[in-house]
Amino acid sequence: MTTLLDDLKPDSLTRVMRPTVFSAIALGLIGFGVSIWLSAPTAAVGIVIGIVAAIFNVRILGAGVLRVPADQAEETKSVRRLLGKNSAVRLTLITAVAIGLVLLNHPLGIGMVVGLVLFQIAFVVNAGRVIIATKAG
């Protein structure tokens, strides 16, 4: 049984991440502007923190993928284990920071969560675009 991702080319991550980062920055600027317009400057700062945290997470993930030795690239379980541990630590840290900010300063924490969500929306849209383009071509 084939999956939706079987036909993706090796450079697909690059083709997804660059537009995702630019889209997330654009969405973050819009969110920042809306927050300022609604007189919530602390939430605007939180949105910036969320976008930066998400971009940092993706950059670290990309660097981790590049560090996987070529001889291990075929061993799916070892690669998943290696990347999974690092990802779990980063995501736990980002989650703890977001929850801490929500508890300490509601607008700042909610803004961070909004920034993280905006990044994920940009990622899903751009990943879907690459998958559709790969299936069509």
N, C-alpha and C positions, 0 to 999 in steps of 0.2 A: 504494500500500500504506500503510495507516495503522499507526501504532505505538501502543503502550500509553499513551504520554504525550500523544498528540494532543488528547485531550478534556479535559485538565487546565485549570482556570480560572487566570487570572493571579494570584489570591491564594493559590494552592496552596502556594507557598514559605512564606508566613506561617503557613498552616494546618499545615504540617509542622514548622516550626522551633520554635515556642513549646512544643508538647508534647514535642518532642525534647529541648529544653534542660531542661525540668522532669524528664522521664524520666531523662535522663543524670545530673542532679544526684541524683535518688533512687537510681539504681544506684550512683553514686559513693559516696553515704553508706553504702549497704549494703556495698560493697567496702571502704570505709574501716573500717567496724565489724568486718568479717571479718578484715582485716589486723591490726587492733589485737588482736582475740581470739586470733589465731594468733601473737601476739608479734612482729609485723613492722611496727613503727611507721614505718620508713623507706619501706616499700612503700606504706603508707597515704598518706604525703606524696606519693609518686610518682603514686598514683591521682588525688589532687587536682590535681597539676600536669597530668596528661594530660587530665582533664575540662576544666580551665581553658583549656588550649591548644586543645582542639577547639572549645570555645564561642567563644574569641577568633577562631579561623579562620573559623567560620561567620558571626560578626558582621561581620568584614572583607569576606567574600564578599558578604553581603547589602548592605553599603554600596556595594560595587563595582557590583552589579547596579542599585542605585538611581541611580548616577551615569551610567549609560549614557544618552546623549542619545536622546530619543524618535525622532528621525529615523534613528538608527542601529539602533534596536531591531529593525527589519525585516531588516537586513543580518546574517544569522546568522554569516557568516564573520568579519566585523569584531568582532562581539560576542564570539564564541568566542576570537578572537585576543587581544582586550583582557583578558578575564577569565582566559584560560588562562595568560598570562604571569604575572600577579599570583598566581594560585593555585599555579603551579609554584614560585615563589620561596617562598611561605609554607609549602608542603608540604615543600620541601627543607629549610627551616630547622627545622621541627618534627621531621622525620626525623633531621636531624643532631643536634639536642638529645637526642632519644630514644636514639640510638645512643651518643652521648657519655656520657649518664648510665648506660647499660647497662655501658659499658666502665669508667667511673670508680667506680660504686657499683651493683652488681647489683640489690639490692632496689629502690632508687630508680628505676632505669631500667626494670626490669620493671614496677614499679607505674605508671610513666608510660604504658607500652605498654598495660597493662590499662585505664587510664583512657581512652585513645584508642579502644580496642576497645569498651568499654562505651558510649561516645558513638555509635560507628558502629552498634552493635546497636540502640540507641534510635532512631537515624535511620532505619534500614531498616524497623523495625517501624512507626514513625509514617508513613513515606512509603507503605508498603504499605497502611496503614489509609486514607490519603487517596485513593490510587488506587482501592482497592476501593469506597470510598464514592462516588467520582466515577462509576465504571462502573455502580454499582447505581442511582444517582439520576440 
